[in-house]
Amino acid sequence: MKQPFVTPDQLRAITARYPTPFHLYDEKGIRETARKLQAAFAWNPGFREYFAVKATPTPAILKLLREEGCGADCSSLTELMLSDRCGFTGGEIMFSSNETPAEEFQLAAKLGATINLDDFTLIDGLQDAVGYIPETISCRFNPGGVFQLGASKEGFQVMDTPGDSKYGFTREQLFEGFRKLKAMGAKRFGIHAFLASNTLSNDYYPALAGILFQLAVDLERETGADVAFINLSGGVGIPYRPDQPENDIMAIGAGVRDQYESILVPAGMGDVAIFTELGRYLLGPNGCLVTTAIREKHTYKEYIGVDACAANLMRPAMYGAYHHITVMGKEDAPCDHKYDVVGSLCENNDKFAIDRMLPRIDRGDLLVLHDTGAHGFSMGYNYNGKLRSAELLLQADGGVRLIRRAETPEDYFATMVFD
C-alpha cells in the first residue's frame, strides 16, 4: 500500500494555512532520490543528471536539484530562461528541442548550453540561427521500428514504437550528420536517444546503453568523430500502482556499467561520460496533489466531487493514467465503497479515479493523489477559467514553504484585451 510522505496531522496543519488544492513536494525524498541516482552512476566520472525542466518547472525544485549536482534539460525558450535564472550555466544546461525556432537556438548558444539536435535539417538551421556550429554538439538518434525488451526479471514487457515517434535522426542521417558537423567545426560529439517511457524494468537502461554504446563505437570508427558523452535520457519509470515493483537504480547503474565495460572500454572509449534525464524518477513519487472532498452525488454511480480538477492534474483525463488515492486519516479503514472521484470541469473525462474502491469519503476529507511530482502541476491549464494551484515544499526540517502562489482571477485576466 502506498504511504503518503506527509502525515494527517501535518496535512491538517498545512491546510489550515494554505487552502486546497495544492501540489506538495518532499524535500527529503527529492534529495535522497538524487543521491541514490548519483551513487548508482558514481563509477562514471563524467556522469551528470540533466533534470527535465518540463517535468517540474518550479524554481525552488530546480535550485534544490542543482545543489544535488543535477543539470537542466530544456526544450523551449522559457525553459532556457528559467534555468538561467535558477543559476544553471554553460554545460549544466542541455537543450533538446524539435522544430526549433531560431531564437531558441540563439539563446541556447548565448548561454553556452549543450545543443542536442533533433533532425538532420537542423544542422543548417543552427548554422543559420547563430552563425556557427558549436565545438560541442549532440544528436538525437531514432532507430525506427519497434523497441521490445521482452519479459524482464520483474515480469513486465517493455515495448514502444520509435518508428512512430517524431523525434530523432535515422542511423544513416546520424552518420552523415556527424561527418557534416565535423566538417563545420564540431569537435566533441554526443548521442541521445529515448526509446520507451516509464519502464518498470531494471533491464531497459542497460539494453538502451548497449544500443547506443555500439552505435558510438561505429560512429567513431567510421566518421572519426570524438564521442564525448552518451545521454540515455529518460524512461526509467515509477510504480504508479501499489502492486507494481519499484526499479532498483543501483542494479540499473550496474547494468549500464557492464555494457560500458564490455563495449566502450575495449574500443578505447573508456572516457565517455554518461548523462541521464530522469525527471519522473526523481520527482514523481516525491510530489502529491492534495484536494478536499466538497460534494457527493448519487445517480447511476457514486461520485465524490473534489476541489481539484483536470486543470490541476491532467494525466488521468489525457492518458487514463492511474494515480493512487489516500483518504487521509482513513488509511486503515476498509476500502468498501466504489467511487468515481471527479473534478468540476465541463468535461466527462475530468475524473481522477473511476470505479475505485476506497474508504467511505465524507465532505471535508482530505485526499492525497500520489506520484504527481513530475508532469503534474506542469501540465496544468486554464480551461473553464480554472486557476492553477499553489505549490508547497515540505522541507527536510518539517516546515512548509510556499514555492509558487496560487493564481488569482487577476492573473487570468492579465493577458486579455478588453478594448
Salt bridges, closest charged atoms under 4 A:
ASP9 OD1 - ARG12 NH2 2.44
GLU27 OE2 - ARG31 NE 2.91
GLU32 OE2 - LYS28 NZ 2.79
GLU67 OE1 - ARG31 NH2 2.70
GLU68 OE2 - ARG31 NH1 2.76
GLU68 OE2 - ARG35 NH2 2.84
GLU92 OE1 - ARG66 NE 3.08
ASP124 OD1 - LYS180 NZ 3.06
ASP203 OD1 - LYS153 NZ 3.22
ASP218 OD2 - ARG171 NH2 3.05
ASP218 OD1 - ARG221 NH1 3.33
GLU261 OE2 - ARG257 NE 3.00
GLU277 OE2 - HIS192 NE2 3.36
GLU296 OE2 - HIS298 NE2 2.88
GLU302 OE1 - HIS298 ND1 2.57
ASP336 OD1 - HIS337 ND1 2.75
ASP340 OD2 - LYS301 NZ 2.95
ASP340 OD2 - LYS351 NZ 3.82
ASP355 OD1 - LYS301 NZ 3.06
ASP362 OD2 - LYS330 NZ 2.81
ASP362 OD1 - ARG360 NE 2.92
ASP365 OD2 - LYS330 NZ 2.73
ASP371 OD2 - LYS2 NZ 2.96
GLU391 OE1 - ARG404 NE 2.52
GLU407 OE2 - ARG388 NH1 3.30
ASP411 OD2 - ARG405 NH1 2.68
